[in-house]
């Protein structure tokens, strides 16, 4: 059930990984959680509608929630990268 954007990224995987990239552009930790298939389908629909990956959508929701709950300041929020990958196209 991968989004269209994720499938595109997988084709160019070497552009997204590598130790020669700055730390904020690399994957450092992975967070895994489970959702029922019905929730995932709804999340995937939103991601496809916004032309982004499910992963980026979830990261942006986490960042928005942290800013809203004042867990991070707006200054820290500008340093908090939602999209650690090189973005090509939309």
N, C-alpha and C positions, 0 to 999 in steps of 0.2 A: 504494500500500500504506500509506495513512495510517491511523493509529489513530483510533478513535472520538473520543477526547478531542481530538486535533489537529483533526479536522473540526469539532468544536464550537467550538474556539478560533478557527478561521478565519472562522466566521460573525460573531464579535464582534471582529474584528481591530483595530478602532479603539480598543478598550479596552486593548490591549496595547502599542501603539506611541505614541510622541510625545516631543518634546523637552522638554515641560513636566514630565515625570516625573523623579524623582531618578535619578542615573547608575546606581545599583545595580538600578534597575527597568527600565533600557533595555537593548536589545541593543547591545553594544559591539564584539565580535569574533565571527566565525563560524568554527567548526572543522568541516571537512568531511573525511570519510573514507569508504572503500568497504568494504562487506562483501558476501559472497556472499548471494544471495537466501535460502538456507536459514537462515543465521545471522539475517538480518533478520526472517524469519518467527518465529523463536524469541524474539527480542528483543521483537517486536511482541506476541506472545502474553503475555509477562510484563507488558508495559506495560498491555495491555488488562485483564489479571487484577487489576492494582493500580489500575486506573482513572486512569492518568496517561499523559502523552504519551511517546513513545519518547525525545524530546529530554530531558525531565525525568528519565527513568530513566537515561539515559547520564550526564547531569550529576551525578546522585546517586551513580552508580558511581565517577565521577572523584573526587568529593569524598571518598567513603569510602576509596578507594585512597590519596589524598593524606594523609588522617588516619592511616591504617594504616601507611603508609611514613614517617610523621613529616615529610612535606614541608611540612605546615602544622600549627600547634598547634591544640588544641581552641578556644582563644580566637579565633584567626584563622578557625577553622571556623565559629564562630557568625556571623562577618561575611561568610563566603563564601556568598552567596545561591545556592541550587540552583534556586529557582523565581523568576526575575526578572519573571514575569508576574502580573498580578492574578488571583487564583484565585476562581472562582465555582463553587459547588456542591462535589461530590466531587472 
